[in-house]
């Protein structure tokens, strides 16, 4: 049989301008036959018999289906696709089209979030949005994250993290509920995340928005037939990027060098390796293992591959009267050290009742139950400290509690998983109950009650076979803490919108909002158990009560807000917001403050003079100014912190203990709000039919009246006082860029890129001070970033030929040398200086996605650059902690010896008085966030099975890291190695199915 074909010709042009579109794709529907237009937009194609429809597409334009019929020539007009620019953005108490947005807002939708395949919602955001710097605080399942939006806006004296505290995190809002954490959310349940960055965008949240706002909207139902969705992944996580430590014979060599260094540190420079007698230092079992060549790699011994999986089942549907959505999720995440795991259950529900065209009721609820086991605090660190010359097992094959005979400081880490239980059990419910009245066209009145209920039980038991107990029953201990939080937000919102003469669009929003937070805590600690059997569940059998305490804190904020949006000719957009806040924890005369903002946007791309050119398809300029407030949470201010508080203790009067009371801190009746003022200039653009689109933002943010607890002299009778102490400034540039690089012949390649740089500077301090007293190795100094790294400046290693010069400085060859900055011939406190900052110079991320005939491949890379931090890994595993030669195993470094005049690392055992400076490291990194390969099956195949869509995929999560840092993870370098964990990567397989 001869197949009849006929030719058809045509031309593809831009609907607005009539300009030809070269390279447009023409496909015969239902076949693989296709062609592209030439430079003049013309095409010719043959149609097989029975096929009379063409699918025509072009980058940046909406696809178009053409019925050929009997036509021999087709004139096809394509309309620009501005979907990326016209998406709806949540802005707080409302939403707007992105094209009408005047503030700086960055967003991720559900498809982008799903692509990340993360356990934690913070991980889904990390590296994805410009100006949003997210740093991991640990690598155990359920560990948290620090979040800074546009730099550090406030200060405190937190030594462990260079002045950072969770109180400096942005405001998180989940379905209208204010929360302090979003790790309880299953990322698969999230519809979108909108990050409000500039003060004009966040001003509507007044006292809560100075550090930015993250608005999370979970998935809801949609009208229509019931739709079921099942998403899952399952796989394992494994340790990687493990530091190089000494093994076997190389450790013996290292030990000898350390023994020599210990003697050199005392001035005995004639002592050499040939003088080292191992039996003078090592234990008998170690000497035996060296003779027999039996060594233990302790880090390898403790590792495991942890199971990682997620299952999410959801259903949605509805009618004109009732719309519903439900979802259930289960997550399990096991660590790379036995005993570490997270188990989480999520239940999501949404209901909307449209009672009439005037009245509706809506409800959303999100319930989470999680169980998190932290595992051992010491086992991981002990594995890296233990010398490889010890024994994991005795001669009978039983675990040996002290691997090195006579060494009781380090225990066998293999005992830890069964010897300790440290568990968090949480139950968290957030809800949103709303009633909406629409009495007349354009007017909407909403009353919304949003509770947050949180219960947590923390239990810890350290049994007989843990390092802290070390086989002593009196040192067994148990902790039992319970806490419950009840908070709510009650919003009453009136909105009115009207368009006048098709030119003037006016939208008015008025809000009254009440927020209350009430937190109760009960804590106990007991010791001296006669058994491990009851863990922390039977504290009554302990004979030593160490702690019995409870507390209550309560805080409220009342707010009144107004916002007006005005759009002229759909091109000129004006927004003005004012919020009046009252906070209970500030001083009586300064509880209330007003926070205004104003913004303007000009849609230049819609002007007539832009329609004659083909390069710029969309262009908008934004300019905004706004003020927001902070009640001092980032600086540590607690409820009642502005008042004099009473502390209680005991003293002995004669032989009798007597209860005492004392004033703990001084009241400050002048304590007022931290106030952030910000100017933002932004440009949103689209090029070549939106084939390239993105945004650029420049901002200048100043925060004044910083709140900080200042210690007072003991003779004052007060411990300290909360005061407004200074000002800080953040200036930066942000870039978001998206492009469709190739879209031809069924192959599509897209790229999303973001970049941000922020300059943080403390601009003033109270009383004209230039700096606050250094805390650890960090300092708050005017003209420098908040919490700058402050120490001596390393200048290499003293060499043998510099012996006399070294002795003049009170040092020996092989020791760390530092710079004499004031050139006075001695090293003093005056020679300490700022050597870097824990805040990055710049951050960025890039995602590339490739699609071809149902297959998709994507990979994501992100980075933090220009970061300096103290490394607890080096402090614990590459530093002389005592004068014993190589009491601990250590990082394999290029260390100094008389025969190896290295300038990189000091002589083991002979670091000198300034060896601490070498622990300050460049912790910049580039991480590959994920690499994912998937396949979406054709609908004509799966529809026969009753399936609407089906995608299978495999993904590698965090598979690679590139960094000069030699520890486990540069993100957590400043974290104490107590409770530390391996950096890990995951290999997962999963499916997304809709039916």
Helices and strands as residue ranges (DSSP letters): E 5-14, E 25-28, E 34-36, E 42-48, E 53-57, E 64-67, E 73-78, H 83-86, E 88-90, E 95-97, G 98-100, E 105-109, H 110-116, H 121-125, E 132-136, E 145-149, G 159-161, G 166-168, E 171-174, E 177-179, G 187-189, E 190-196, H 199-202, G 203-208, E 213-218, E 224-239, H 248-265, G 273-275, G 278-280, H 284-292, H 298-302, E 306-318, E 322-334, E 341-354, E 359-373, H 379-385, G 413-415, H 416-419, E 420-437, E 443-462, G 473-475, E 477-500, E 504-527, G 539-541, E 544-568, E 572-583, G 588-590, E 592-602, G 604-606, G 608-610, E 616-630, E 645-653, E 656-665, E 674-687, E 692-704, E 707-711, G 714-716, E 720-724, E 726-744, E 747-765, G 766-768, E 778-779, E 788-791, E 794-797, G 800-802, H 803-808, E 816-818, G 829-831, E 833-836, E 842-852, E 855-865, E 868-870, H 872-877, G 915-919, E 920-922, E 925-936, H 939-942, G 943-945, E 949-962, G 970-972, E 984-994
